[in-house]
């Protein structure tokens, strides 16, 4: 997937424990790779705070149309 900072995405994320959650995130930045995974810094609307997500744990992602920051 081509990630763009400042955009909102709806992702399905699988944690290390295997638990999956759906989250809306606003991408703040992309950091150096961690092994085979790119690390994404984003505001997570589910948790209400900034979080880091490993791209190899994102099962699916969809760009949300007309997204705007609301945090």
Beta strands, then each sheet from edge to edge (+ up, - down):
strand 1: 8-14
strand 2: 20-34
strand 3: 37-44
strand 4: 49-54
strand 5: 58-63
sheet 1: 4+ 3- 2+ 1- 5+
end
